[in-house]
Amino acid sequence: MERKIVLSGMRATGRMHLGNYFGAVRNWVELQEQYDCYYFVADWHALTTDYGDPSEIVANSLEVAADGIAAGLDPERSVLFLQSAVPAHAELHLLFSMFTPLGWLERVPTYKDQIKQLTNKELATYGFLGYPVLQAADILIYRGEGVPVGEDQASHLELSREIARRFNSYYGDTFPEPKALFTPAAKVPGLDGRKMSKSYGNTIDIADSPDTIRAKCKSMFTDPQRIRRDDPGHPETCNLFQFHRLLSPPEIQERVARECRLAQIGCVDDKALIADQIIAFLEPMRKKREELMRDRGDLLAILREGSRRASERAEETMEAVRDAMSLNYDRILEADRS
Ligand code: TRP
């Protein structure tokens, strides 16, 4: 029996962090058991914000790929590849851009948010507005059933469905409507208590050394109502405690929550404890990652082989798309002959 197809992409703007891992990648790893998975590094998407200085994108893409494999993505079982190594994504993006109304793109909430948040960058560009159109092409070109993403991608998935519907209504049934497979409740706070995100500079990365993790944990924001050491704490609202929820065994969670409420454990001690949990959790990934980064030629070879496999399926879709849109020059010759 043919397995269903799942696909997803990771933006190559920097190394993978705990927010990426718990928000998405952990789920990608599990899905490999049940689906044919296509996972890629969205290196062109990185250009939508980093076009002014693209010099890091290639190195970042390899880092992200190494992070993903270290986290459990398996190139034997899944197709792991680079977006830019499958140029058909760009062709489909162009075709979609012809019939995607501007209003749909201007309404996407991530578009408005990012323009507000990233004030140091000029984001009133054609490419940035079209970010979700490229994402729709990434998704639809594999005619996948499910797209495992974090909740923040909901509006992009909705737009992909709208684009599929519009294509199908103009040119005939070609694309199934993709469904988002949301990762069950795993919001990871950053060091400053906002959502963990590379653009906020508040991340703990898969590749961080134990020393870096300890230093970062020391800088974490804690319960703002607990000012002095002997004030009682509020683990339910403190962002430190979120990390225990994600990483610590239940005994530690219970003990810390109790001692925090009674002011028996201080925030400084708790930060050290959290650092230990994170370090232990990341240790096997860090080892695997180091091994992969030792020879980037081998790593690139894995991604090139994945890109070749991805291209096969992408090309099948493009044949169907060119037919549906009457852009197939061979067809006119066939008509001449008959
Ligand atoms: N926009 C996604 C993110 O920021 C990355 C991405 C690009 C993606 N293309 C995709 C995710 C296709 C899923 C499917 O996380």
Boltz pocket constraint, residues with backbone or C-beta under 6 A from the ligand:
constraints:
  - pocket:
      binder: B
      contacts: [[A, 7], [A, 8], [A, 9], [A, 10], [A, 11], [A, 42], [A, 45], [A, 134], [A, 135], [A, 138], [A, 139], [A, 147], [A, 148], [A, 149], [A, 153], [A, 156]]
      max_distance: 6.0
